[in-house]
Amino acid sequence: MKFVTQSAIVGLFVGIAGFAQAQEVPAGYPADYATIIEGSRSEAGLMIYSNMADNNWQPLIQGFNAKYPWVKVETVDLGSGTVHSRWEAEKGSSARTADLLVSGANDRWASYGKEGLMEDYKSPEITNLPDFAYPYPGVNVLSTDPLVITYNAALLPEDQRPTGFASLVEDAVANPDSFQGKITTYDAARNSFGLTAWWSYMNKKGEAGWDGLRKIGPMIRGETSGGPMNEKIATGEYLMGIAVSGITIFPRLEQPGGEILGFAFPDDGTIMMLRGMGIPKGAANPNSAKLFVDYALSQEGQTQVGKGGLVPYREDVAEDQVRYTYQKISEIVGADNVIAAGFDQRLITEAGPFVEKWNAAIAGK
């Protein structure tokens, strides 16, 4: 009879545990990625500050927790600028703060990239993504979300429903009494998201864009969040919105009463907001954050991003699994009409003069 020693049994279990651990490493990732996975087990979960709602996060978090069930993910829904101002106020204190930041405040991301405030972590998924996915060390792109024209379909006759910025200006100028105070957009003077969007638009369109804005500027009432814009359009307080975040209207269309709203990808320039994501230096739970970044950028993760109403940009995401992809929207409006709202350093250096010019244009000057 052959006896198995206690040390042999222990060795067997260690070997099985090691095999199970190795199996957790995603295909194509470096072998030492297992240390990140194991490191996350002793952390206190993951805190995310973002400008995304629970319904946007739900599919992505569910998919992530199916792989890493021990990581408890908490999200705080804030305005784009508040994501950063809150973290900046809390960092270095004893308060629990974000392990991961996600927002469309791309002037802040440009600043962080310049100052090196994010953890210089390069995901193994970067090789599968386009060049714009990793603009600065530690800054990634989570999604590429379109800014659309929205309108009240019950109040706006079909022949006045704009297909782009130019047609919106034409209709408003032709019917100033109907549109006075009835147009909304993100206020670039009060909102980092709006600053990024409109700076990117004007950078592409130049004086023709500014001329159009001056013509309808006095008719515009600015907002700082997409949800209230759509609610006020639905109630008739506004007739339409320009450059409204698509992720705020797409779910709304499927809710009761959603049929009262309509939208269009502007045929003369659809802004695609590159939504930034980064792990702050000194994050309390860095391994959990790295796992989440990698999952979010993977094919499976990007598919879940799409199921949450955002727009994935990996070319291998199946279009029949999501509402839209970056590639599909480019096809709809034409590649030349895609305006990427990215992380240009001029968002920092030109912000002051831009806001002055914006305020003047809104006043019709």
C-alpha positions as CSV (number, residue, x, y, z in Angstrom):
1,M,0.0,0.0,0.0
2,K,1.3,3.5,-0.9
3,F,0.8,6.2,1.8
4,V,0.4,9.9,0.9
5,T,2.1,12.1,3.4
6,Q,0.6,15.3,4.9
7,S,3.1,17.4,3.1
8,A,2.2,15.8,-0.2
9,I,-1.5,16.6,0.4
10,V,-0.6,20.2,1.2
11,G,1.5,20.4,-1.9
12,L,-1.4,19.0,-4.0
13,F,-3.8,21.7,-2.7
14,V,-1.2,24.4,-3.3
15,G,-0.8,23.2,-6.8
16,I,-4.6,23.2,-7.4
17,A,-4.9,26.7,-6.0
18,G,-2.0,27.8,-8.2
19,F,-3.7,26.3,-11.2
20,A,-7.0,28.0,-10.4
21,Q,-5.2,31.3,-9.9
22,A,-3.5,30.9,-13.3
23,Q,-6.8,30.2,-14.9
24,E,-8.1,33.6,-13.8
25,V,-5.5,35.5,-15.9
26,P,-7.2,36.7,-19.1
27,A,-5.8,35.3,-22.3
28,G,-3.0,37.3,-23.7
29,Y,-2.2,39.0,-20.4
30,P,1.3,38.7,-18.8
31,A,1.7,35.8,-16.4
32,D,2.4,38.2,-13.5
33,Y,-1.0,39.7,-13.8
34,A,-2.0,37.1,-11.2
35,T,-0.4,39.4,-8.6
36,I,-2.9,42.1,-9.4
37,I,-5.8,39.7,-9.1
38,E,-4.5,38.4,-5.8
39,G,-3.7,41.9,-4.5
40,S,-7.3,42.9,-5.1
41,R,-8.6,40.2,-2.7
42,S,-7.3,42.0,0.3
43,E,-8.5,45.5,-0.7
44,A,-11.6,47.2,0.5
45,G,-13.5,47.3,-2.8
46,L,-13.7,50.0,-5.5
47,M,-15.0,53.5,-5.3
48,I,-15.8,55.3,-8.6
49,Y,-16.6,58.9,-9.1
50,S,-18.3,59.5,-12.5
51,N,-20.8,61.5,-14.5
52,M,-22.7,58.3,-15.3
53,A,-26.0,57.1,-13.9
54,D,-26.6,53.7,-12.2
55,N,-28.3,52.3,-15.4
56,N,-25.2,53.1,-17.4
57,W,-23.0,51.3,-14.9
58,Q,-25.2,48.3,-14.2
59,P,-24.2,45.9,-17.1
60,L,-20.5,46.7,-16.8
61,I,-20.4,46.1,-13.0
62,Q,-22.4,42.9,-13.3
63,G,-20.0,41.6,-15.9
64,F,-17.0,42.6,-13.9
65,N,-18.4,41.0,-10.7
66,A,-19.0,37.8,-12.6
67,K,-15.2,37.6,-13.0
68,Y,-14.2,39.2,-9.7
69,P,-17.1,38.7,-7.3
70,W,-15.0,39.7,-4.2
71,V,-14.6,43.3,-5.5
72,K,-17.5,45.5,-4.2
73,V,-18.0,48.3,-6.6
74,E,-19.6,51.6,-5.5
75,T,-20.3,54.5,-7.9
76,V,-21.1,58.1,-7.1
77,D,-23.0,60.0,-9.9
78,L,-21.7,63.6,-10.1
79,G,-21.4,66.4,-12.7
80,S,-18.3,66.1,-14.9
81,G,-16.5,69.0,-13.1
82,T,-17.6,67.8,-9.7
83,V,-16.0,64.4,-10.2
84,H,-12.6,66.1,-10.2
85,S,-13.2,68.9,-7.8
86,R,-14.5,66.5,-5.2
87,W,-11.5,64.1,-5.6
88,E,-9.1,67.1,-5.6
89,A,-10.6,68.3,-2.3
90,E,-10.4,64.9,-0.7
91,K,-7.1,63.5,-1.9
92,G,-4.4,63.6,0.8
93,S,-7.1,63.6,3.6
94,S,-8.2,60.7,5.7
95,A,-11.6,60.6,3.9
96,R,-12.4,57.7,1.6
97,T,-12.2,59.0,-1.9
98,A,-12.2,57.7,-5.5
99,D,-10.1,54.8,-6.7
100,L,-11.2,55.5,-10.2
101,L,-12.4,58.7,-12.0
102,V,-14.6,58.7,-15.1
103,S,-15.9,61.9,-16.7
104,G,-16.2,64.0,-19.8
105,A,-14.3,67.0,-18.2
106,N,-11.5,66.6,-20.8
107,D,-9.9,69.9,-19.8
108,R,-9.2,68.2,-16.4
109,W,-7.9,65.1,-18.1
110,A,-5.5,67.2,-20.2
111,S,-4.3,68.9,-17.0
112,Y,-3.9,65.6,-15.2
113,G,-1.9,64.2,-18.2
114,K,0.4,67.2,-18.1
115,E,0.9,67.1,-14.4
116,G,1.1,63.3,-14.1
117,L,-1.7,63.0,-11.4
118,M,-2.9,59.6,-12.6
119,E,-1.3,56.2,-11.9
120,D,0.9,55.4,-14.9
121,Y,-0.8,52.1,-15.6
122,K,-0.9,50.8,-19.1
123,S,-3.6,48.2,-19.6
124,P,-2.8,45.0,-21.6
125,E,-5.9,45.9,-23.7
126,I,-4.3,49.0,-25.2
127,T,-2.8,47.0,-28.0
128,N,-6.3,46.1,-29.1
129,L,-7.6,49.8,-29.2
130,P,-7.2,52.8,-31.5
131,D,-4.6,55.4,-30.8
132,F,-7.0,57.8,-29.2
133,A,-7.7,55.3,-26.4
134,Y,-4.6,56.2,-24.4
135,P,-3.9,60.0,-24.7
136,Y,-1.7,60.4,-21.7
137,P,0.0,58.0,-19.2
138,G,-2.7,56.7,-16.9
139,V,-5.6,58.3,-18.9
140,N,-7.8,56.0,-20.9
141,V,-11.0,56.4,-22.9
142,L,-14.0,54.4,-21.6
143,S,-16.5,55.3,-24.3
144,T,-17.1,57.6,-27.3
145,D,-20.5,59.1,-26.7
146,P,-22.3,61.2,-29.3
147,L,-23.8,64.6,-28.6
148,V,-27.1,64.8,-30.5
149,I,-29.9,67.2,-31.3
150,T,-33.0,66.4,-29.2
151,Y,-36.5,67.9,-29.7
152,N,-40.1,67.6,-28.6
153,A,-41.8,65.7,-31.4
154,A,-45.3,66.7,-30.3
155,L,-44.6,70.4,-30.4
156,L,-42.1,70.7,-33.3
157,P,-43.6,70.2,-36.8
158,E,-41.7,67.7,-38.9
159,D,-40.5,70.3,-41.3
160,Q,-38.8,72.2,-38.4
161,R,-37.0,69.2,-36.9
162,P,-33.3,69.9,-37.5
163,T,-30.9,67.4,-39.0
164,G,-27.8,69.4,-38.0
165,F,-26.6,72.6,-36.5
166,A,-26.9,74.5,-39.8
167,S,-30.6,73.5,-40.3
168,L,-31.3,74.3,-36.7
169,V,-30.0,77.8,-37.1
170,E,-31.9,78.2,-40.3
171,D,-35.2,77.2,-38.7
172,A,-34.7,79.3,-35.6
173,V,-33.7,82.4,-37.6
174,A,-36.8,82.0,-39.8
175,N,-39.1,81.6,-36.7
176,P,-37.5,83.7,-33.9
177,D,-40.7,84.1,-31.9
178,S,-41.2,80.3,-31.8
179,F,-37.7,79.6,-30.6
180,Q,-36.9,82.4,-28.2
181,G,-35.8,80.9,-24.9
182,K,-36.8,77.4,-26.3
183,I,-33.3,76.1,-27.2
184,T,-30.9,74.6,-24.7
185,T,-27.4,73.2,-24.6
186,Y,-24.5,72.7,-22.1
187,D,-23.3,76.1,-21.0
188,A,-19.6,76.1,-21.9
189,A,-19.0,78.9,-19.4
190,R,-20.3,76.9,-16.4
191,N,-19.7,73.2,-17.3
192,S,-16.4,71.4,-18.2
193,F,-18.4,68.9,-20.3
194,G,-19.9,71.8,-22.3
195,L,-16.5,73.5,-22.6
196,T,-14.9,70.4,-24.1
197,A,-17.8,69.8,-26.5
198,W,-18.2,73.3,-27.8
199,W,-14.4,74.0,-27.9
200,S,-14.0,70.9,-30.1
201,Y,-16.9,71.9,-32.3
202,M,-15.6,75.4,-32.9
203,N,-12.1,74.2,-33.3
204,K,-13.4,72.2,-36.3
205,K,-15.9,74.6,-37.7
206,G,-14.1,77.9,-37.1
207,E,-15.9,81.2,-37.7
208,A,-18.8,79.5,-39.6
209,G,-19.6,77.8,-36.3
210,W,-19.3,81.0,-34.3
211,D,-21.5,82.9,-36.8
212,G,-24.2,80.3,-36.4
213,L,-24.0,80.4,-32.6
214,R,-24.3,84.3,-32.6
215,K,-27.5,84.0,-34.7
216,I,-29.3,81.8,-32.2
217,G,-27.3,82.7,-29.0
218,P,-30.0,84.9,-27.5
219,M,-32.5,82.1,-28.0
220,I,-30.5,79.7,-25.9
221,R,-30.8,78.9,-22.2
222,G,-27.8,77.0,-20.9
223,E,-27.9,74.0,-18.6
224,T,-25.2,72.0,-16.9
225,S,-26.7,68.5,-17.1
226,G,-28.3,66.4,-19.9
227,G,-31.0,64.8,-17.8
228,P,-32.8,68.1,-17.0
229,M,-32.5,69.2,-20.6
230,N,-34.4,66.2,-21.8
231,E,-37.0,66.5,-19.1
232,K,-37.6,70.1,-19.9
233,I,-37.8,69.3,-23.6
234,A,-40.4,66.6,-22.9
235,T,-42.5,69.0,-20.9
236,G,-42.3,71.7,-23.6
237,E,-40.2,74.2,-21.6
238,Y,-37.7,73.8,-24.4
239,L,-38.4,72.8,-28.0
240,M,-35.0,71.4,-28.6
241,G,-31.5,70.9,-27.4
242,I,-28.1,71.1,-29.2
243,A,-25.1,68.9,-28.3
244,V,-27.1,67.0,-25.7
245,S,-25.3,63.8,-24.4
246,G,-26.8,60.8,-26.2
247,I,-26.5,58.6,-23.1
248,T,-29.1,60.8,-21.4
249,I,-31.7,60.5,-24.1
250,F,-31.3,57.0,-25.4
251,P,-32.7,55.3,-22.2
252,R,-35.3,58.0,-22.0
253,L,-36.7,57.1,-25.4
254,E,-37.5,53.6,-24.1
255,Q,-39.3,54.8,-21.0
256,P,-43.1,55.6,-20.8
257,G,-43.7,58.9,-22.6
258,G,-40.4,58.5,-24.5
259,E,-42.2,58.8,-27.8
260,I,-42.6,62.5,-27.2
261,L,-38.9,62.9,-27.7
262,G,-36.9,62.7,-31.0
263,F,-33.2,63.0,-31.8
264,A,-30.8,63.3,-34.7
265,F,-27.1,62.8,-35.1
266,P,-26.1,66.2,-36.6
267,D,-25.3,65.6,-40.2
268,D,-22.9,68.5,-40.4
269,G,-20.8,67.6,-37.4
270,T,-21.6,65.1,-34.6
271,I,-19.4,65.6,-31.5
272,M,-18.2,62.3,-30.1
273,M,-17.2,62.8,-26.4
274,L,-14.2,60.7,-25.5
275,R,-15.0,59.9,-21.9
276,G,-11.9,59.8,-19.8
277,M,-11.0,57.2,-17.1
278,G,-8.0,57.1,-14.8
279,I,-6.7,55.7,-11.5
280,P,-5.5,58.5,-9.2
281,K,-2.0,58.2,-7.8
282,G,-2.2,57.0,-4.2
283,A,-5.6,55.3,-4.7
284,A,-6.4,53.1,-1.7
285,N,-7.4,50.1,-3.8
286,P,-5.2,50.2,-6.9
287,N,-5.3,46.5,-7.8
288,S,-9.1,46.5,-7.9
289,A,-9.0,49.7,-10.0
290,K,-6.6,48.1,-12.5
291,L,-8.8,45.0,-12.8
292,F,-11.8,47.3,-13.6
293,V,-9.9,49.4,-16.2
294,D,-8.8,46.3,-18.0
295,Y,-12.2,44.7,-17.9
296,A,-13.9,47.9,-19.2
297,L,-11.4,48.1,-22.1
298,S,-11.8,44.4,-23.0
299,Q,-14.1,43.1,-25.8
300,E,-16.5,41.8,-23.2
301,G,-16.3,45.0,-21.1
302,Q,-16.9,47.3,-24.1
303,T,-19.9,45.2,-25.0
304,Q,-21.3,45.8,-21.5
305,V,-20.4,49.5,-21.8
306,G,-22.7,49.5,-24.9
307,K,-25.5,47.7,-23.1
308,G,-25.4,50.4,-20.5
309,G,-26.3,53.0,-23.1
310,L,-22.8,54.3,-23.8
311,V,-21.0,53.9,-27.1
312,P,-18.1,51.4,-27.3
313,Y,-15.3,51.9,-29.8
314,R,-13.5,48.6,-30.0
315,E,-13.8,47.3,-33.6
316,D,-14.5,43.8,-32.4
317,V,-17.7,44.7,-30.4
318,A,-20.7,43.1,-32.2
319,E,-23.1,45.8,-33.4
320,D,-26.2,43.6,-32.8
321,Q,-25.2,43.5,-29.0
322,V,-25.3,47.2,-28.4
323,R,-27.3,50.3,-29.4
324,Y,-24.5,52.0,-31.3
325,T,-20.8,51.7,-31.8
326,Y,-18.3,54.4,-32.7
327,Q,-17.9,52.8,-36.1
328,K,-21.7,52.7,-36.8
329,I,-22.2,56.4,-36.0
330,S,-19.2,57.3,-38.2
331,E,-21.0,55.4,-41.0
332,I,-24.3,57.2,-40.3
333,V,-22.9,60.7,-40.4
334,G,-19.8,60.1,-42.5
335,A,-16.2,60.0,-41.1
336,D,-15.6,63.6,-42.1
337,N,-18.5,64.7,-39.9
338,V,-17.2,63.1,-36.7
339,I,-15.8,65.7,-34.3
340,A,-13.8,63.9,-31.6
341,A,-13.9,65.8,-28.3
342,G,-10.6,64.7,-26.9
343,F,-7.9,65.9,-24.5
344,D,-6.2,68.8,-26.3
345,Q,-3.9,70.9,-24.1
346,R,-5.5,74.0,-25.6
347,L,-8.6,73.2,-23.5
348,I,-6.4,74.5,-20.7
349,T,-4.5,77.3,-22.4
350,E,-7.5,78.7,-24.4
351,A,-10.3,78.2,-21.9
352,G,-10.4,81.8,-20.7
353,P,-10.6,83.5,-24.1
354,F,-13.0,80.8,-25.4
355,V,-15.4,81.4,-22.6
356,E,-15.4,85.1,-23.2
357,K,-16.1,84.5,-26.9
358,W,-18.8,82.0,-25.9
359,N,-20.6,84.5,-23.6
360,A,-20.5,87.1,-26.3
361,A,-21.9,84.8,-28.9
362,I,-24.7,83.7,-26.5
363,A,-25.6,87.4,-26.2
364,G,-25.6,87.6,-30.0
365,K,-22.4,89.6,-30.2
